[in-house]
Amino acid sequence: MSELTAPSWLLRIPEVFAPFAKEILAGLSASPLKELGSDYHLVRLENPALLQESEWAKFVGWNLPVHHAWPCNPQKMDGFIEKAAQGLARKFADVSPQTLLTGPLQTAVAHPYYKHLATNLRGRALQLFPPLPAVAEVESQDPAAPTLFCLLGKEGLFAGLQSPRLANGFYPGGTKFISQSAGISRAGAKLAEALHHLLLHRQPPPQGARWLELGASPGGMTSELLARGYQVTAVDRADLDASLKRKPGLEFIRRDVDAFRPEPRDRFDALLCDMNGDPRVALRQVLRLAANVQTGGLIIFTLKGAGAETASELNAISRACVSYAGTAGVELLSETHLTYNRHEFTLFFEVTR
């Protein structure tokens, strides 16, 4: 991997942040080359470390060093799959990635042609590579080991080696798309995606763990937690969806969060907060109740945009919240933008006090 050079990078900036793209790229010292797909930017990076270290990194949903590119229109090229597979084998067969994953240069509902093309390219390329370490499922990858990612679109083929953790997702292009159609609200899909993202950094709480959920109504996230075998104490001044009444494992407390006072001996393994309003106000309640979370426990917190009109303003809000959490013995693991986030970020904390 160290012998490969990446003259350019693919950065995915979610559509909701498109008006801030110029500001975000400037913050990352990125020189734009071309816009690709639905929300990809092909750029040159002066300092790739900024993708992990800069406060601007959270605006990039997924990133990939482009070690191999083939600008072309696959639909108009005879024998594209065979030529592309041979090219990938020549470039990467000797560097032993943990697996090869291909996908369309889209982030939501991709064109069927490119989904089919990506599947066929992966199958043919794997025939040309030496046997790769077994990866039964995408999520079973080692988040710290290099994966060969390859994205395809009408602009061509873009491939590179990157660990899922550094890329910010196990899948080509980011996290697994999870439909919200069957749940109580889109919040359930947002939590499912959040728990998927968490695997990049640590294991989620085991089945049977106790969660404290703040601002739970109408219960989309509550339902998702219960479906995963968790015990949930849900707090909100508004009722939960009727389908959740008398659900095993659920304790619902109808009360304002700021009036909720659990007993000191009442302990939780994780805390979840997706409350609306000023995130600094919500975080104050989270940190107060973090005293009831076990050391090593998890906190998932949605940081709302609170009317911020620029990326710099969002950064300032985030910076203040992370600093405040640190004073309470709560350490940031990751901050990212999920598919169902709007002008907001999902923050993952670990209780270290």
FENQUI-V439361 format. One record per helix or strand. SS is the DSSP state (H for helix, E for strand). FROM is the first residue (numbers start at 1). LEN is the number of residues. If there is no record, write none. Layout:
BEGIN
SS:FROM:LEN + SS:FROM:LEN
END
This chain:
BEGIN
E:8:6 + H:15:13 + E:30:7 + E:40:6 + H:50:4 + H:55:5 + E:60:7 + E:68:4 + H:74:3 + H:80:13 + E:100:5 + H:112:17 + H:138:3 + E:146:8 + E:156:8 + H:164:4 + E:171:1 + E:174:1 + H:186:13 + E:210:5 + H:220:8 + E:231:6 + H:242:3 + E:250:5 + H:257:3 + E:268:6 + H:279:14 + E:293:12 + H:311:16 + E:330:7 + E:344:8
END
